Amino acid sequence: MVVEGLSRKLVVAFDVGTTFSGISYSVLDPGQVPEIRGVTKFPAQEQVSGSSKIPTIIYYDKTGAVRAIGAETLSEGIFEQAEDGGWTKIEWFKLHLRPNSAATKEITDKLPPLPPGKQAIDVLADFLRYLFKCARTYIEESHANGPALWLSVEKEMQFILSHPNGWEGIQQTQMRKAAVMAGLVPDNDSGRSRIAFVTEGEASLHFAIKHGLPTEATSKEDGVVIVDAGGGTIDISAYSRTSNTTRQSFEEIAQPQCHFHGSVFVSLLARLYLQGFLADSDFVEDLDHIVRCFDKTTKLRFRSADEPQFVKFGSTRDNDDECNIRYGQLKMTGVDVASFFEPSIDCIIDAVTEQRRTAHKKFTHVVLVGGFAASDWLFKKVSESLKKLGYSVVRPDHHVNKAVADGAISYYIDHYVQTRVSKLTYGSKGSIDYNSSNAEHRSRAHKTFTSVSGIRRIDSIFWVILATNTQVPETNEIRRAHYWEFYTTAAMNSAKTYLYCYRGTIGDAAWMDTDPDKYFELCTIEVDMSHLAHSSSVEVIKKPSGTYYKVHYDIIMLFGGTEIKAQLAWKDNGVEKR
């Protein structure tokens, strides 16, 4: 695809992962085919050129200042410096941004705490600031006339931030705020518009299209499930090729899923096991170090449950026969290590099966990407189980840990997905006329009120705008008609409507006092309608009890993009306004 336009642009993607992060970018020159490139050299990592991932770790001192970050945390002696200086190590902070739901509450106690006085958005801003600096340094040093190139594009630079499938509008708002705090863009409408988002599932699809998507999966008769197995989450997304003949395009065919069963949870299970196994040993004091060694070696190379596994953590002087420690190596059975992986493997198999049950179209192909997908044991067990169910399972051999960052750039350039599936049920909070012959209404008689128009109504009803698991083309607008009533025209200067999402399983999400914990406010839309006071669009209704004013409006929601957008529309002398 040749770049259109008149001027050069730079688009940068930041993949802030739970355990590792990466940066990809593309210089878009008009008339040229864009190339997706990765940042492969970072400060403090110059001697290891070619590495495209750095640890998502920050060390803060007691004043809250950053002392080591990203690649710097791999420097020799960093643990000693941190201990001597009283630094606080922060990792997995991305998961503190997660949505507030029953599924996410289960992991709360498993996450390392944030430093005193810091919120997740502050830590994310510090890390984005670091990634931004790394991107600038790399581009300026690796391109001809690099500093001049950067200066020519920095005012209009586009940023793509990837996030798990389960993140929603609230998380995107926090991420955009962190980007502003980090200095990526100015804090105005123009600046904020240069931040775009893409789910890790959709970014991974774009990566797979360019690096190993099965030919059969791009036929119009079959679909494909993308399993992005990362450090914190496993994101499941299903797509199918559309019948568009002018360009290659895909549609989402099932609700995207997000599960907290990434590779860090393998490490957590290993820690729990070792904590009990070493409880009576002096080596329990070395637990943190042993788990780090397990992470870096044993977990990565584990391939067989039939063979013993070893964690080398010490010297030849470190021995404890009762705990299977000899010459600085701890011996575990392969069965025990395999058990640490089981929840993640079962999660992937169950999620793919659920996708098939709810999908709008059949699929037989599964593609595994992400850093965790590099585990041969995970790939082997998932493949064995899914092949028995009739699936073809593949793993691209092209740097699966770069899938999200590279795919995010491809999302910006190629934009293959044209239709997406709603993850939740979306609607507005309102009221309904009371009907004394309706048992549901009578049970809520204590919640009735008298409206401006003098009618008895019941509050807290959920008007569905878009039901869950509905396919929505990117260009479609979903509308629902509503109206406001006012006692005076002066009251029209602050008209509000409330949008909610419903995460439950009740088919007809109507009463918000049923399953109340599953309703979450998305946003409040407030608009000044006072300029309509003398417009023909305002219905003036005179009754014996007095005059009141009625304004009809539509709630418009756009669900097709990677961000949900909401608008209000009304008529002003016959002309629609928003």
C-alpha positions as CSV (number, residue, x, y, z in Angstrom):
1,M,0.0,0.0,0.0
2,V,1.5,3.3,-1.1
3,V,1.3,6.3,1.3
4,E,-1.1,9.1,0.2
5,G,-0.9,12.7,1.2
6,L,1.5,15.6,0.6
7,S,3.9,15.5,3.6
8,R,6.0,13.1,5.6
9,K,4.5,11.6,8.8
10,L,5.8,9.5,11.6
11,V,3.6,7.0,13.5
12,V,4.9,5.4,16.7
13,A,3.4,2.4,18.5
14,F,4.0,1.8,22.2
15,D,3.2,-1.7,23.4
16,V,3.4,-1.5,27.2
17,G,3.2,-5.1,28.3
18,T,2.8,-6.5,31.8
19,T,6.3,-7.9,31.8
20,F,8.0,-6.6,28.6
21,S,7.4,-3.6,26.4
22,G,8.3,-2.7,22.8
23,I,8.3,0.1,20.3
24,S,7.6,0.0,16.6
25,Y,7.3,2.9,14.1
26,S,7.0,3.8,10.5
27,V,8.1,6.9,8.5
28,L,5.3,7.6,6.0
29,D,6.6,9.2,2.9
30,P,4.1,10.1,0.2
31,G,4.3,7.9,-2.8
32,Q,6.3,5.3,-1.0
33,V,5.4,1.8,0.5
34,P,5.8,2.2,4.3
35,E,8.2,0.0,6.2
36,I,7.4,-1.1,9.8
37,R,10.5,-1.0,11.9
38,G,11.2,-1.7,15.6
39,V,13.4,0.0,18.1
40,T,16.1,-2.5,18.8
41,K,18.5,-0.6,20.9
42,F,17.9,1.1,24.3
43,P,19.9,3.1,26.7
44,A,21.9,0.8,29.0
45,Q,21.4,-2.0,26.5
46,E,23.6,-0.7,23.7
47,Q,25.9,-3.8,23.9
48,V,22.9,-6.1,23.1
49,S,21.6,-4.6,19.8
50,G,18.8,-6.5,18.2
51,S,16.6,-6.9,21.3
52,S,13.2,-5.5,20.6
53,K,11.8,-6.0,24.1
54,I,12.7,-4.4,27.5
55,P,11.4,-5.1,31.0
56,T,8.3,-3.2,32.1
57,I,9.9,-2.3,35.4
58,I,10.6,0.9,37.2
59,Y,12.6,1.6,40.4
60,Y,11.6,4.6,42.4
61,D,13.5,6.2,45.3
62,K,11.9,7.3,48.6
63,T,11.1,10.7,47.1
64,G,9.1,9.1,44.2
65,A,11.8,9.9,41.6
66,V,12.6,7.3,38.9
67,R,16.1,5.8,39.5
68,A,16.1,3.0,37.0
69,I,13.6,2.1,34.2
70,G,13.2,-0.4,31.4
71,A,16.5,-1.6,30.1
72,E,18.3,0.1,32.9
73,T,16.9,-2.4,35.4
74,L,19.0,-5.1,33.8
75,S,22.2,-3.4,34.6
76,E,24.7,-5.3,36.8
77,G,24.4,-4.4,40.5
78,I,20.9,-2.9,40.2
79,F,19.5,-5.1,43.0
80,E,22.3,-4.0,45.4
81,Q,21.8,-0.4,44.5
82,A,18.1,-0.7,45.0
83,E,18.5,-2.4,48.4
84,D,21.1,0.1,49.6
85,G,19.1,3.1,48.5
86,G,15.7,1.9,49.7
87,W,14.3,1.9,46.2
88,T,10.9,0.5,45.4
89,K,10.6,-1.9,42.4
90,I,7.4,-1.6,40.4
91,E,6.3,-4.2,37.9
92,W,3.0,-5.5,36.4
93,F,1.6,-2.0,37.0
94,K,-0.4,-2.2,33.7
95,L,-2.8,-4.6,35.4
96,H,-3.7,-1.9,38.0
97,L,-5.5,-0.2,35.1
98,R,-7.9,-3.2,34.6
99,P,-11.7,-2.6,34.5
100,N,-13.5,-3.1,37.8
101,S,-15.4,-6.3,37.4
102,A,-15.9,-9.6,39.2
103,A,-13.3,-11.3,36.9
104,T,-10.6,-8.7,37.6
105,K,-11.2,-8.6,41.4
106,E,-9.8,-12.1,41.7
107,I,-6.3,-11.0,40.9
108,T,-6.2,-7.9,43.1
109,D,-4.3,-9.6,45.9
110,K,-1.8,-11.1,43.5
111,L,-0.5,-7.8,42.1
112,P,2.6,-6.1,43.5
113,P,1.4,-2.8,45.1
114,L,2.0,0.6,43.6
115,P,4.5,2.9,45.3
116,P,3.2,5.3,48.0
117,G,1.7,8.4,46.5
118,K,1.6,7.0,43.0
119,Q,-1.4,5.9,41.0
120,A,-1.3,3.5,38.0
121,I,-1.6,6.5,35.6
122,D,1.4,8.2,37.1
123,V,3.6,5.1,36.7
124,L,2.3,4.6,33.1
125,A,3.2,8.2,32.3
126,D,6.7,7.7,33.6
127,F,7.1,4.7,31.5
128,L,5.7,6.3,28.4
129,R,8.0,9.2,28.9
130,Y,10.9,6.8,28.9
131,L,9.7,4.9,25.8
132,F,9.2,8.2,24.0
133,K,12.8,9.3,24.8
134,C,14.1,5.9,23.6
135,A,12.1,6.1,20.3
136,R,13.5,9.6,19.6
137,T,17.1,8.6,20.4
138,Y,16.9,5.5,18.2
139,I,15.3,7.3,15.2
140,E,17.7,10.2,15.4
141,E,20.7,7.9,15.6
142,S,19.7,5.2,13.0
143,H,18.3,7.3,10.2
144,A,20.2,9.6,7.8
145,N,19.7,13.1,9.0
146,G,17.8,11.7,12.0
147,P,17.6,14.8,14.1
148,A,16.2,16.8,11.1
149,L,13.7,14.0,10.4
150,W,12.5,14.1,13.9
151,L,12.1,17.9,14.0
152,S,10.1,17.8,10.7
153,V,7.5,15.4,12.0
154,E,7.3,15.9,15.8
155,K,4.4,18.4,15.8
156,E,2.1,16.0,14.0
157,M,3.4,12.7,15.2
158,Q,0.7,10.0,15.6
159,F,0.8,7.5,18.5
160,I,-0.8,4.1,18.7
161,L,-1.3,2.7,22.2
162,S,-2.2,-1.0,22.4
163,H,-4.2,-2.5,25.3
164,P,-5.8,-5.8,26.3
165,N,-9.2,-6.8,24.7
166,G,-10.9,-6.3,28.1
167,W,-9.9,-2.6,28.5
168,E,-12.8,-0.2,27.9
169,G,-13.4,3.5,27.5
170,I,-12.3,4.4,31.0
171,Q,-9.0,2.7,30.6
172,Q,-8.4,4.4,27.2
173,T,-9.2,7.8,28.9
174,Q,-6.6,7.0,31.6
175,M,-4.0,5.9,29.0
176,R,-4.6,9.1,26.9
177,K,-4.2,11.2,30.1
178,A,-0.9,9.4,30.9
179,A,0.3,10.1,27.3
180,V,-0.4,13.8,27.9
181,M,1.4,13.7,31.3
182,A,4.4,12.0,29.6
183,G,4.7,14.8,27.1
184,L,3.8,12.8,24.0
185,V,1.2,15.4,22.9
186,P,-0.1,18.7,24.3
187,D,-3.1,18.8,26.5
188,N,-5.6,20.1,23.9
189,D,-8.1,18.6,21.5
190,S,-5.6,18.6,18.6
191,G,-3.0,16.9,20.8
192,R,-5.3,14.3,22.2
193,S,-6.6,13.4,18.8
194,R,-3.1,12.2,17.9
195,I,-3.4,9.4,20.3
196,A,-5.2,6.3,18.9
197,F,-5.9,2.9,20.4
198,V,-6.0,-0.7,19.2
199,T,-6.7,-3.9,21.1
200,E,-3.9,-6.4,21.4
201,G,-6.2,-8.9,19.6
202,E,-6.7,-6.7,16.6
203,A,-3.0,-5.6,16.5
204,S,-2.1,-9.3,16.5
205,L,-4.4,-10.0,13.6
206,H,-2.6,-7.4,11.5
207,F,0.7,-8.9,12.5
208,A,-0.5,-12.4,11.6
209,I,-1.7,-11.2,8.2
210,K,1.8,-10.2,7.3
211,H,3.6,-13.0,9.1
212,G,2.1,-16.4,8.9
213,L,-1.7,-16.3,8.7
214,P,-2.8,-19.6,7.1
215,T,-3.9,-19.1,3.5
216,E,-7.1,-21.0,4.2
217,A,-7.9,-18.6,7.0
218,T,-8.1,-15.7,4.5
219,S,-10.8,-17.4,2.4
220,K,-14.3,-16.1,2.6
221,E,-15.6,-19.4,3.9
222,D,-13.5,-19.8,7.0
223,G,-12.3,-17.7,9.9
224,V,-9.4,-17.5,12.3
225,V,-9.0,-17.1,16.1
226,I,-6.0,-15.0,17.2
227,V,-4.7,-16.0,20.7
228,D,-2.4,-13.3,22.0
229,A,-0.7,-14.9,25.0
230,G,1.2,-12.2,26.8
231,G,2.7,-11.6,30.2
232,G,-0.5,-10.6,32.0
233,T,-3.5,-11.4,29.8
234,I,-4.5,-13.9,27.2
235,D,-6.6,-12.1,24.6
236,I,-8.8,-14.1,22.2
237,S,-10.2,-12.6,19.0
238,A,-12.0,-14.2,16.0
239,Y,-12.1,-12.8,12.5
240,S,-13.2,-13.7,9.0
241,R,-12.3,-12.3,5.6
242,T,-15.1,-10.2,4.1
243,S,-16.4,-10.2,0.5
244,N,-14.9,-6.8,-0.2
245,T,-13.3,-7.1,-3.7
246,T,-11.5,-3.8,-3.8
247,R,-9.2,-4.4,-0.8
248,Q,-8.4,-7.1,1.8
249,S,-10.6,-6.6,4.8
250,F,-11.8,-8.6,7.8
251,E,-14.8,-8.6,10.2
252,E,-14.8,-9.6,13.8
253,I,-17.1,-12.6,14.2
254,A,-17.2,-13.1,18.0
255,Q,-17.0,-11.1,21.2
256,P,-13.3,-10.5,22.0
257,Q,-12.2,-12.0,25.3
258,C,-9.6,-11.1,27.9
259,H,-8.4,-13.5,30.6
260,F,-5.9,-13.0,33.4
261,H,-3.9,-16.1,32.7
262,G,-0.7,-14.7,31.1
263,S,2.8,-16.0,31.9
264,V,3.1,-14.1,35.2
265,F,0.5,-16.3,36.6
266,V,2.7,-19.3,35.9
267,S,5.3,-17.6,38.0
268,L,2.8,-16.9,40.8
269,L,1.9,-20.6,40.9
270,A,5.6,-21.6,41.0
271,R,6.2,-19.1,43.8
272,L,3.3,-20.6,45.8
273,Y,4.6,-24.1,45.3
274,L,8.2,-23.2,46.2
275,Q,7.1,-21.2,49.2
276,G,5.6,-24.4,50.7
277,F,8.3,-26.7,49.5
278,L,11.1,-24.6,51.0
279,A,9.2,-23.6,54.1
280,D,11.5,-25.5,56.5
281,S,14.7,-24.8,54.5
282,D,17.1,-21.9,55.0
283,F,16.8,-21.3,51.2
284,V,13.3,-20.0,51.7
285,E,15.0,-16.6,52.2
286,D,16.2,-16.8,48.6
287,L,12.7,-17.4,47.3
288,D,12.5,-14.2,45.3
289,H,15.9,-15.0,43.6
290,I,14.8,-18.6,42.9
291,V,11.6,-17.5,41.3
292,R,13.5,-14.9,39.1
293,C,15.8,-17.8,38.0
294,F,12.8,-20.0,37.3
295,D,11.3,-17.2,35.1
296,K,14.5,-16.6,33.1
297,T,15.4,-20.3,32.4
298,T,13.1,-23.2,33.6
299,K,9.8,-21.6,32.6
300,L,11.1,-20.7,29.1
301,R,12.7,-24.0,28.2
302,F,10.2,-26.4,29.8
303,R,9.1,-29.0,27.2
304,S,8.3,-32.3,29.0
305,A,6.4,-33.3,32.1
306,D,8.2,-36.7,32.1
307,E,11.7,-35.2,32.8
308,P,12.9,-33.5,36.0
309,Q,13.4,-29.8,35.8
310,F,16.2,-27.7,37.4
311,V,16.4,-24.2,38.6
312,K,20.0,-23.0,38.9
313,F,20.1,-20.2,41.5
314,G,23.3,-20.5,43.5
315,S,26.9,-22.0,43.7
316,T,28.3,-25.4,44.3
317,R,28.3,-24.7,48.1
318,D,24.4,-24.4,48.2
319,N,23.0,-27.8,49.1
320,D,19.9,-29.2,50.9
321,D,19.2,-32.9,50.2
322,E,15.7,-32.7,51.8
323,C,14.7,-30.0,49.4
324,N,16.4,-31.5,46.3
325,I,19.0,-28.7,46.2
326,R,22.4,-29.8,45.1
327,Y,25.3,-27.7,43.9
328,G,23.1,-24.6,43.7
329,Q,20.4,-26.3,41.6
330,L,16.8,-27.0,42.8
331,K,15.2,-30.1,41.3
332,M,11.5,-30.3,40.6
333,T,9.4,-32.9,38.9
334,G,8.1,-32.1,35.4
335,V,4.6,-32.9,36.6
336,D,4.8,-30.1,39.1
337,V,6.1,-27.6,36.6
338,A,3.4,-28.7,34.1
339,S,0.8,-27.9,36.8
340,F,1.9,-24.3,36.8
341,F,0.9,-24.0,33.2
342,E,-2.4,-25.9,33.4
343,P,-4.7,-22.9,34.2
344,S,-3.4,-20.9,31.2
345,I,-3.6,-23.9,28.8
346,D,-7.2,-24.7,30.0
347,C,-8.1,-21.0,29.6
348,I,-7.1,-20.9,26.0
349,I,-8.9,-24.2,25.1
350,D,-12.1,-23.1,26.9
351,A,-11.9,-19.6,25.3
352,V,-11.5,-20.9,21.8
353,T,-14.4,-23.3,22.4
354,E,-16.6,-20.5,23.7
355,Q,-15.7,-18.4,20.6
356,R,-16.9,-21.2,18.3
357,R,-20.2,-21.4,20.3
358,T,-21.0,-17.7,20.0
359,A,-19.3,-16.8,16.7
360,H,-21.4,-15.4,13.8
361,K,-19.3,-17.5,11.4
362,K,-17.4,-20.8,11.6
363,F,-13.6,-21.0,11.9
364,T,-11.1,-23.8,12.0
365,H,-7.8,-22.0,12.4
366,V,-6.0,-20.8,15.5
367,V,-2.9,-18.6,15.5
368,L,-0.8,-18.2,18.7
369,V,1.2,-15.0,19.1
370,G,2.7,-13.0,22.0
371,G,5.6,-13.6,24.3
372,F,3.9,-16.5,26.2
373,A,3.2,-18.2,22.9
374,A,7.0,-18.7,22.6
375,S,6.7,-21.4,25.3
376,D,7.0,-24.7,23.5
377,W,5.1,-26.5,26.3
378,L,2.1,-24.1,26.0
379,F,2.1,-24.4,22.2
380,K,2.3,-28.2,22.4
381,K,-0.5,-28.7,24.9
382,V,-2.8,-26.2,23.3
383,S,-2.2,-27.7,19.8
384,E,-2.8,-31.2,21.0
385,S,-6.1,-30.4,22.6
386,L,-7.4,-28.1,19.9
387,K,-6.4,-30.4,17.0
388,K,-8.6,-33.1,18.6
389,L,-11.5,-30.6,18.3
390,G,-10.8,-30.1,14.6
391,Y,-8.7,-26.9,14.7
392,S,-5.5,-26.2,12.8
393,V,-3.1,-24.4,15.2
394,V,-0.1,-22.4,14.0
395,R,2.5,-20.1,15.6
396,P,4.3,-17.6,13.3
397,D,8.0,-18.1,13.4
398,H,8.7,-14.3,13.0
399,H,9.3,-12.8,16.5
400,V,5.9,-13.5,18.1
401,N,6.8,-11.2,21.0
402,K,6.8,-8.3,18.5
403,A,3.3,-9.0,17.3
404,V,1.4,-6.2,19.1
405,A,3.9,-3.4,18.5
406,D,4.3,-4.2,14.8
407,G,0.6,-5.0,14.4
408,A,-0.4,-1.7,15.9
409,I,1.5,0.1,13.1
410,S,-0.1,-2.1,10.5
411,Y,-3.5,-1.3,12.1
412,Y,-2.8,2.4,11.4
413,I,-1.5,1.8,7.9
414,D,-3.6,-1.0,6.6
415,H,-6.7,-0.9,8.8
416,Y,-8.0,-4.4,7.8
417,V,-10.8,-4.7,10.3
418,Q,-14.0,-3.0,9.1
419,T,-16.6,-4.6,11.4
420,R,-16.4,-5.3,15.2
421,V,-18.5,-7.2,17.7
422,S,-19.9,-5.5,20.8
423,K,-18.4,-6.9,24.0
424,L,-21.1,-5.7,26.3
425,T,-24.7,-4.4,26.2
426,Y,-24.8,-0.6,26.0
427,G,-27.7,1.7,26.8
428,S,-29.0,4.7,28.6
429,K,-30.6,5.2,32.0
430,G,-34.1,6.5,31.9
431,S,-37.7,6.0,33.1
432,I,-40.9,4.5,31.9
433,D,-44.6,5.3,32.4
434,Y,-46.1,3.4,35.4
435,N,-48.6,0.7,34.5
436,S,-50.5,-0.6,37.6
437,S,-51.6,-3.7,35.8
438,N,-48.0,-4.8,35.2
439,A,-46.6,-6.9,38.1
440,E,-43.1,-5.7,37.5
441,H,-44.3,-2.1,37.8
442,R,-46.3,-2.8,40.9
443,S,-43.3,-4.3,42.6
444,R,-41.5,-1.1,42.0
445,A,-44.3,1.3,43.0
446,H,-42.1,2.8,45.7
447,K,-39.7,4.0,43.0
448,T,-42.2,6.0,41.1
449,F,-42.1,9.8,40.7
450,T,-44.1,12.4,38.9
451,S,-42.5,13.7,35.8
452,V,-42.5,17.3,34.5
453,S,-45.5,16.5,32.4
454,G,-47.4,15.2,35.4
455,I,-47.2,11.5,34.5
456,R,-46.3,8.9,37.1
457,R,-43.1,7.1,36.0
458,I,-40.6,4.6,37.3
459,D,-36.9,5.5,37.4
460,S,-33.8,3.4,36.7
461,I,-34.8,1.5,33.6
462,F,-32.1,0.5,31.1
463,W,-32.9,1.4,27.5
464,V,-30.8,-0.9,25.3
465,I,-29.0,0.9,22.5
466,L,-26.8,-2.0,21.4
467,A,-27.0,-5.6,22.6
468,T,-24.0,-7.7,23.3
469,N,-22.4,-9.9,20.6
470,T,-23.8,-7.7,17.8
471,Q,-21.7,-7.1,14.7
472,V,-21.3,-3.4,13.9
473,P,-19.7,-2.1,10.7
474,E,-17.2,0.7,11.4
475,T,-19.2,3.3,9.6
476,N,-22.6,2.5,11.3
477,E,-24.3,4.8,13.8
478,I,-26.6,3.3,16.4
479,R,-29.4,5.6,17.4
480,R,-32.1,5.7,20.1
481,A,-34.7,8.4,20.4
482,H,-35.3,10.1,23.8
483,Y,-36.7,13.3,25.1
484,W,-36.2,15.8,27.8
485,E,-38.9,17.7,29.7
486,F,-38.3,21.1,31.4
487,Y,-40.4,23.3,33.6
488,T,-38.7,26.4,32.3
489,T,-36.5,27.4,29.3
490,A,-33.8,28.4,31.8
491,A,-33.5,24.8,32.9
492,M,-32.4,23.9,29.3
493,N,-28.9,25.2,29.9
494,S,-27.9,21.9,31.6
495,A,-29.5,18.9,29.9
496,K,-27.9,15.5,30.9
497,T,-28.2,11.9,29.8
498,Y,-26.4,8.9,31.3
499,L,-24.8,6.0,29.3
500,Y,-24.2,2.7,30.9
501,C,-22.9,-0.7,30.0
502,Y,-24.2,-4.1,31.3
503,R,-21.8,-7.0,31.9
504,G,-24.3,-9.6,33.0
505,T,-26.1,-12.5,31.3
506,I,-29.7,-11.5,31.6
507,G,-31.1,-11.4,28.1
508,D,-33.5,-8.5,28.6
509,A,-31.4,-5.9,30.5
510,A,-34.3,-3.7,31.4
511,W,-34.5,-3.1,35.2
512,M,-31.3,-1.8,36.7
513,D,-32.3,-3.1,40.2
514,T,-32.0,-6.6,38.8
515,D,-28.4,-7.7,38.7
516,P,-27.4,-4.2,39.8
517,D,-23.7,-5.0,40.3
518,K,-23.4,-5.6,36.5
519,Y,-24.3,-2.1,35.4
520,F,-21.5,0.5,35.1
521,E,-21.7,4.1,34.1
522,L,-19.8,4.8,30.9
523,C,-20.2,8.5,30.8
524,T,-22.5,11.5,31.3
525,I,-23.3,13.6,28.3
526,E,-24.2,17.2,29.3
527,V,-25.2,19.8,26.7
528,D,-26.5,23.4,26.9
529,M,-29.8,23.5,25.0
530,S,-30.7,27.1,26.1
531,H,-30.2,28.4,22.5
532,L,-33.3,26.3,21.5
533,A,-35.6,28.1,23.9
534,H,-37.3,30.0,21.0
535,S,-36.7,27.3,18.3
536,S,-39.5,25.5,16.6
537,S,-37.7,22.3,17.7
538,V,-39.0,22.9,21.3
539,E,-42.5,21.5,21.9
540,V,-44.4,23.9,24.2
541,I,-47.1,22.0,26.0
542,K,-49.8,23.9,28.0
543,K,-51.8,22.0,30.6
544,P,-54.1,23.2,33.4
545,S,-51.2,22.6,35.8
546,G,-48.9,24.8,33.8
547,T,-46.7,25.0,30.8
548,Y,-43.7,22.8,30.2
549,Y,-41.2,22.3,27.4
550,K,-40.2,19.1,25.5
551,V,-37.1,18.5,23.5
552,H,-36.6,15.4,21.4
553,Y,-33.1,14.1,20.9
554,D,-31.2,11.0,19.7
555,I,-28.4,9.3,21.5
556,I,-25.9,8.3,18.8
557,M,-23.2,5.7,19.5
558,L,-20.4,4.7,17.2
559,F,-19.1,1.2,18.0
560,G,-17.3,0.2,14.9
561,G,-13.9,1.7,15.8
562,T,-11.4,0.7,18.5
563,E,-12.9,3.5,20.6
564,I,-16.6,3.9,21.5
565,K,-17.9,7.4,20.8
566,A,-21.2,8.9,21.9
567,Q,-23.0,11.9,20.6
568,L,-26.3,13.7,21.1
569,A,-28.3,14.9,18.1
570,W,-31.3,17.2,18.0
571,K,-33.1,19.4,15.5
572,D,-32.7,23.1,15.4
573,N,-35.4,24.6,13.1
574,G,-35.4,21.4,11.1
575,V,-31.6,21.0,10.9
576,E,-29.8,18.3,12.8
577,K,-27.2,19.5,15.2
578,R,-24.7,17.5,17.3
